[in-house]
Each structure stands twice: as structure tokens, then as C-alpha cells.
Amino acid sequence: MHRGKDIVLLKKPVRGKRVWYFYYYYTELNYYKSNRYSVGLEVDDNDLIKSERKALREAKRLQYIKEIERSDKSNKELFSNYAQDWFLWDKCPYLIAERRRGKSPSHSYADGNRRNLENNILPYFGKMKISEIRPVDIETWMFQLQNRELSGRTINLYYNTLQIILGEATRLGDLTVNPGLNVKRMAEKKKVREILTMDEFNLLFKDDALEKVWNNEILYYTMTLLGATCGLRVGEIQALLNENVDSDKLLLKIKHSWDRTYGLVTTKTKENRVVPITDGIRKYMQLCQSVNPFGFIFSFSNGKQPVDHKAISKFFKRALVNIGIDEENRTERGLTFHSLRHFATSYFNETLGQQATMNVIGHSTIKMNEHYDHATIERLNKVRDAMEKIS
């Protein structure tokens, strides 16, 4: 064995001639690997010493080129280099291909995954070769995230981002096997998410609530009413334009959502829908439209920009305090502005059934609709009445 020498020359017969070949050893992950290449010169038996020297010079030149190529290839295989353009809107081949296929990944989807990649994935996997990432590496990374007291749900979200990259690399043939396939996900502890009772709903919106609970803040009152009675997402409420309201037919045309970074975007499901409103809601909508007759209805900039989501949340929490739900109670029950959507879904399912509820709320699947459906007190009372009849 010539292990330890930089270059070893060989004389190899090729098509009736003897040709100089060489090989050398290099280390990678503490293993020696041999490469054998042709020097491209014939062996001159008449002056073997001169022929060998000439072959050695050429072999060293070729070795230098091969090492540069090997280094470049090795660098390309680093996860940090492989993922360099991932989730960048105009550079990521995956996002570009998805859009060409007719799918519609959102800017927010790209930005969120990019943040996950930069902040939580690259610091751990960046210096690894993508082909050398093992399931145990991924699970060790997940446990390290757990040691930072991140929730199971958050860790799984980061894992999903990594899995998108590994899955696409496997699909394209850059990986033979996806190392993330057999990785076990973290258990997710479900957050407590209660909904308003009907009594609490009445305290928020009935009789003189606009004055006593909302201090005559008509915009915030109406936005919250739309969340609770129509089940609109906060971004859909923010995005409502005057042209989206058909007062004569008592309809709202939900065509957009408001994104904190990109402004008006499509709805979450990429589909438009029509939502009916009551005559009472129309009255409040018209009051808001009188304040902002052009552009965004819920605005403090003459319709140019919708009310900020933080302000909406702030006034909602303030109203809850005014009806006796303090911050500690609100947090314990998991009541947020989005809880109004859960409230509407539960009561619509009770009275309308799932399909009609999905049409109004804008859920694309029954599973999602069921996720939002909480057991209401009224439904429990019906079950109790049925049990009493049976007994």
C-alpha cells in the first residue's frame, strides 16, 4: 500500500500500449479515498526516468484540478449552500415551479418558512452535507429545540420547513432517501380555546353595549360584530372595501385579506365567497361607511389603510374587561379575536349544518370546520334533554 504518499504513478496497458496512471489519497470524515486517473501520457521505456518525471508533473497538475473540483462539489453539497435560495420569492426554484404548476403559495408562506430556515435550521444543519443528514441528526436537533422550551407545535413547524427541502431534494434526485421520513414528530399540547357564551355575546353587542362597553367606538364595535356573527377572519375584516358591501341585498363580498407585509392579498383559501348580513349589521356598516365612504371601511386614514390588527385586539380585550372578563380570565380561557370565528362556527353548525357553515365561514374542508366547532351550552342541553327522555 502506498497510503501516505501524495501521488502514486502506475503503468497500465491500454490498447496495446502502456499509459501512465496515477492515484492519490485524501481524507473525508476520517476515511481515505482513492481516485485513479489517466495522466494522458505513454510510458517511454527508452528513457523511463524522464518519462516518469514528466508524468509526475502532469499528475500533480491534474491532482490540483481534481482537488478544486472536489472542493467545489463538497461545498455545493453543504446544506447551507443547497438551501441558499430556498423560500426566497424570486429565487427559490421550488416556489417558482409551484407557481408555474398553477399553485398559489403566498408571500407570507415563503417568508415564514424562510425565517424558520434562517433562525432555526441553518444554525444546526448548515455545515453538514445534505447527503449526510441522518434521522438521528434531525431528532437530536428537535430535542435541542425542546431544551429551549419551544412547544411541540413550534418544533413541528420548523420540522415541516426542513421536510419540504429534504422532500424536494429527494424528488429531484439530489438525495437517494429522505432522512426526515421516519422521524417522529413531537407531541402537541392543545391550547385551551373556549368561546364566548351567548350571555357574554349579548353583553358585548346587545342594547346599549355600543355606548357602555365600547365607548361609542363604532369601527371596533362593528369589526368585532362581524367576527362574531359572520365568522370573518380579522384580515378579511380589515380588507373590506366599500365596493364589497351590497347593502340592498344584505351581502358582503369577501374577496381579499389584509397581509401585514404585503397589503391586499387573496383570501386564505384563494376563493371568494358571499356572506349574508342582518339589517342590524347593515346599519352599523353604513355608519362606518359614512366615516370612510371610499377605500377601506375600517380605517383612520380616510380609507387609505385599514385599522391595525393590534388595535383591533386591544379594543376587543378592553371590551371583554368591560363585561367582566379580566385579562387573567381571558388568558385562561384562550379568548382572542380569532375566538369569535370559533364562536360563529359553533353556532352556525348548530343551526345551519356543516356545509352551509363552510360556505359562510370559508373553510375548505370538513375537518377544518370540525376543528372550529366547539360544543355549545345549547347543544349540551339538548343532549341532556335527550338523556332525560331515554331514562
C-alpha positions in Angstrom: 0.0 0.0 0.0 1.2 3.5 -0.8 -1.0 5.2 1.7 0.5 8.4 2.9 2.2 9.3 -0.4 0.8 12.3 -2.3 0.8 10.7 -5.7 1.4 7.1 -6.9 2.2 6.5 -10.5 1.1 3.3 -12.3 1.9 1.8 -15.7 -1.3 0.4 -17.2 -1.7 -1.4 -20.5 -4.3 0.3 -22.7 -5.0 -1.0 -26.2 -1.5 -2.4 -26.7 0.3 0.5 -25.2 1.4 1.3 -21.7 0.0 4.5 -20.3 0.8 6.4 -17.1 -2.0 6.5 -14.5 -1.9 8.0 -11.0 -3.9 7.9 -7.8 -3.7 9.7 -4.5 -5.3 9.6 -1.1 -7.3 12.3 0.7 -9.3 12.3 3.9 -13.0 12.9 4.2 -14.8 12.3 7.5 -11.6 10.4 8.6 -11.7 7.9 5.8 -9.1 7.5 3.0 -10.5 7.5 -0.5 -8.5 6.6 -3.6 -9.0 8.1 -7.0 -7.4 6.8 -10.2 -6.9 8.9 -13.3 -5.1 8.7 -16.6 -2.1 11.1 -16.9 -2.6 11.1 -20.7 1.0 10.2 -21.5 2.5 6.9 -22.8 5.3 5.2 -20.9 8.7 5.8 -22.6 10.7 2.7 -21.8 13.7 4.1 -23.6 14.0 6.9 -21.0 11.9 5.7 -18.1 13.3 8.2 -15.6 12.5 11.2 -17.8 9.1 9.8 -18.7 8.3 9.3 -15.0 9.3 12.8 -14.1 7.1 14.2 -16.9 4.2 12.0 -15.9 4.6 13.1 -12.3 4.5 16.8 -13.2 1.3 16.3 -15.2 -0.2 14.2 -12.5 0.4 17.0 -9.9 -1.3 19.5 -12.3 -4.3 17.1 -12.7 -4.4 16.5 -9.0 -4.7 20.2 -8.3 -7.6 20.5 -10.8 -9.3 17.4 -9.3 -9.0 18.8 -5.7 -10.6 22.1 -6.8 -13.4 20.2 -8.4 -13.8 18.0 -5.3 -13.8 21.1 -3.0 -16.4 22.8 -5.2 -18.6 19.7 -5.2 -18.2 19.3 -1.4 -19.2 22.9 -0.9 -22.3 22.6 -3.1 -23.3 19.6 -1.0 -23.3 21.6 2.2 -26.8 22.1 3.4 -26.2 25.9 3.8 -25.3 26.1 0.1 -28.1 23.8 -1.0 -30.7 25.9 0.9 -29.2 29.2 -0.1 -32.1 30.4 -2.2 -34.9 28.4 -0.5 -38.1 30.3 0.1 -36.8 33.5 -1.5 -39.7 34.6 -3.6 -38.0 35.2 -6.9 -35.0 32.8 -6.5 -36.3 29.6 -4.9 -36.8 27.0 -7.7 -39.4 25.2 -5.6 -41.6 28.3 -5.3 -41.2 29.2 -8.9 -42.1 25.7 -10.0 -45.1 25.7 -7.7 -46.4 28.9 -9.2 -45.9 27.5 -12.7 -47.9 24.5 -11.8 -50.8 26.8 -11.0 -50.5 26.6 -7.3 -50.5 29.7 -5.2 -48.0 29.8 -2.3 -48.4 33.1 -0.6 -45.6 35.6 0.2 -46.4 35.0 3.9 -45.9 31.3 3.5 -42.5 31.9 1.8 -41.4 34.5 4.5 -42.5 32.3 7.4 -40.5 29.3 6.1 -37.5 31.4 5.3 -37.5 32.7 8.9 -37.7 29.1 10.1 -34.8 28.2 7.9 -32.5 31.1 8.8 -33.2 31.2 12.5 -33.6 27.5 13.5 -32.5 25.1 10.7 -29.3 26.6 9.2 -27.5 27.1 12.6 -27.7 23.4 13.1 -27.5 21.8 9.7 -25.7 24.5 7.7 -22.2 22.9 7.9 -23.5 19.4 7.2 -23.6 17.8 3.8 -27.2 17.4 2.8 -26.4 13.8 1.8 -25.1 13.0 5.3 -28.0 14.2 7.3 -29.5 11.3 9.2 -32.7 10.8 11.0 -30.8 10.8 14.3 -29.4 14.2 13.4 -32.9 15.6 12.9 -34.3 14.1 16.1 -31.3 15.4 18.1 -32.0 18.9 16.6 -35.6 18.6 17.6 -34.7 17.7 21.2 -32.3 20.7 21.3 -35.2 22.9 20.3 -37.2 21.3 23.1 -34.4 22.2 25.5 -35.0 25.8 24.6 -38.5 25.3 25.9 -40.2 25.6 22.5 -43.6 23.9 22.2 -44.1 20.7 20.3 -46.2 22.6 17.8 -43.5 25.1 17.1 -40.8 22.4 16.7 -43.1 20.5 14.3 -43.5 23.7 12.3 -39.7 24.0 12.0 -39.5 20.3 11.1 -42.1 20.9 8.3 -39.9 23.5 6.8 -36.9 21.2 6.8 -39.0 18.4 5.4 -40.1 20.5 2.4 -36.5 20.9 1.5 -35.5 17.3 2.0 -38.6 16.0 0.3 -37.9 18.1 -2.8 -34.2 17.2 -2.8 -35.3 13.5 -2.8 -37.9 14.0 -5.5 -35.3 15.7 -7.8 -32.7 13.0 -7.2 -30.3 15.1 -5.1 -30.9 12.7 -2.3 -31.4 8.9 -2.6 -33.5 8.7 0.6 -35.3 11.4 2.5 -33.8 11.2 6.1 -36.8 13.0 7.5 -39.4 10.5 6.5 -39.1 8.2 9.6 -38.5 11.0 12.1 -41.2 11.0 14.8 -43.0 14.4 15.3 -43.2 16.0 18.7 -46.5 15.7 20.7 -48.5 18.8 20.5 -50.3 20.1 23.6 -53.6 21.6 22.5 -54.2 25.1 23.7 -57.3 25.9 25.7 -59.6 27.7 23.3 -63.0 28.5 24.8 -65.6 30.6 23.1 -68.0 33.3 24.3 -71.2 32.2 25.9 -74.4 33.6 24.5 -74.8 35.7 27.6 -71.4 37.2 27.0 -72.2 37.7 23.4 -75.3 39.7 24.4 -73.3 41.8 26.9 -70.9 42.7 24.1 -73.4 43.6 21.5 -77.0 44.0 22.7 -79.0 47.0 23.9 -76.7 49.9 25.0 -73.4 47.9 24.6 -72.0 50.3 22.0 -72.0 53.1 24.5 -71.3 51.4 27.8 -69.0 48.6 26.6 -67.4 50.1 23.5 -67.4 53.8 24.4 -69.1 54.5 21.1 -66.1 53.2 19.1 -68.3 52.3 16.2 -65.5 50.9 14.0 -64.2 48.5 16.6 -67.7 47.5 17.6 -68.7 46.7 14.1 -65.5 44.8 13.3 -65.9 42.6 16.3 -69.6 42.1 15.5 -68.6 40.9 12.0 -66.1 38.4 13.6 -68.7 37.0 16.0 -71.8 36.9 13.7 -70.2 36.3 10.3 -67.1 34.4 11.4 -64.8 36.6 9.3 -61.1 36.4 9.8 -59.5 39.6 11.1 -57.6 40.0 7.8 -60.8 39.7 5.9 -62.5 42.4 8.0 -59.5 44.7 7.6 -59.6 44.2 3.8 -63.3 45.1 3.4 -63.7 47.9 0.8 -66.8 49.9 0.3 -67.3 48.1 -3.1 -67.5 44.8 -1.2 -70.8 45.8 0.5 -74.1 45.2 -1.2 -76.5 47.0 1.3 -79.6 46.4 -0.9 -79.1 42.6 -0.9 -77.6 42.5 2.6 -74.4 40.8 1.4 -70.7 41.1 1.9 -68.4 40.0 -0.9 -65.3 38.5 0.7 -62.5 38.8 -1.9 -59.4 39.8 -0.1 -57.5 39.5 3.1 -55.1 42.1 4.6 -51.5 41.0 5.0 -49.3 42.9 7.4 -46.4 43.0 5.0 -48.0 42.7 1.5 -51.3 44.5 1.9 -54.3 43.2 0.0 -53.9 39.6 -0.9 -56.3 36.7 -1.7 -58.3 35.0 1.0 -56.7 32.1 2.9 -58.5 29.6 0.7 -57.8 31.6 -2.5 -61.5 31.7 -3.1 -64.1 34.5 -3.0 -67.4 34.0 -1.1 -70.5 35.9 -0.3 -71.6 36.3 3.3 -75.1 37.4 4.3 -75.6 40.1 7.0 -78.6 41.2 9.0 -80.4 44.5 8.8 -78.9 45.4 12.1 -75.3 44.8 10.9 -76.1 46.8 7.7 -77.0 49.7 9.9 -73.6 49.7 11.7 -71.8 49.1 8.4 -73.5 52.2 6.9 -72.3 54.2 9.9 -68.8 53.1 9.3 -69.1 53.8 5.6 -70.2 57.3 6.3 -66.9 57.8 8.1 -64.9 56.3 5.2 -67.0 56.4 2.0 -64.0 55.4 -0.1 -61.4 52.7 0.1 -61.2 50.7 3.3 -64.3 50.8 5.5 -62.4 50.3 8.8 -59.8 53.0 8.6 -58.5 56.0 10.4 -56.7 57.3 7.3 -59.7 58.2 5.1 -59.9 54.7 3.7 -56.2 54.5 2.6 -55.1 52.0 5.2 -57.1 49.6 7.4 -57.1 49.7 11.2 -54.0 47.8 12.6 -54.6 44.3 13.9 -53.0 45.2 17.2 -55.5 48.0 17.8 -58.4 45.6 16.9 -57.1 43.1 19.5 -56.6 45.9 22.1 -60.1 47.2 21.9 -61.6 43.7 21.9 -59.7 42.9 25.1 -60.8 46.2 26.6 -64.5 45.3 25.8 -64.1 41.9 27.5 -62.9 43.6 30.6 -65.9 45.9 30.5 -68.2 42.9 30.6 -66.4 41.2 33.5 -63.7 39.1 31.7 -60.4 40.3 33.1 -57.0 39.6 31.5 -56.3 36.6 33.7 -59.7 35.0 32.9 -59.3 35.8 29.2 -55.9 34.2 29.0 -57.0 31.1 31.0 -59.9 30.6 28.5 -57.8 31.4 25.5 -60.2 34.1 24.3 -58.7 36.1 21.4 -60.3 38.0 18.5 -60.0 34.8 16.4 -62.1 33.0 19.1 -65.1 34.9 17.6 -64.6 32.8 14.4 -64.8 29.7 16.6 -68.0 31.1 18.2 -69.7 31.7 14.9 -68.7 28.3 13.6 -70.1 26.5 16.6 -73.5 28.3 16.4 -73.8 28.1 12.6 -73.1 24.3 12.8 -75.9 24.1 15.4 -78.4 25.9 13.3 -77.3 25.5 9.7 -75.3 22.3 9.4 -71.7 21.8 8.2 -72.0 22.5 4.5 -73.8 25.8 4.9 -71.4 26.8 7.7 -68.4 26.1 5.5 -69.8 28.3 2.7 -70.3 31.2 5.1 -67.1 30.8 7.2 -64.8 29.9 4.3 -63.5 26.5 5.5 -62.2 24.4 2.6 -62.6 21.0 4.5 -65.0 19.4 6.9 -62.0 18.6 9.1 -61.2 22.2 9.5 -64.8 23.1 10.1 -64.9 20.5 12.9 -61.7 21.9 14.4 -63.5 25.2 14.9 -66.8 23.7 16.2 -66.9 23.9 20.0 -69.7 22.1 22.0 -72.0 24.9 22.9 -74.1 25.0 26.1 -77.2 24.8 24.0 -76.0 21.6 22.3 -75.1 20.1 25.7 -78.6 21.0 27.0 -80.1 19.1 24.0 -78.1 16.1 24.8 -79.1 16.3 28.4 -82.8 16.6 27.4 -82.5 13.5 25.2 -80.9 11.6 28.0 -83.7 12.5 30.4 -86.3 11.3 27.8 -84.5 8.0 27.4 -84.3 7.5 31.2 
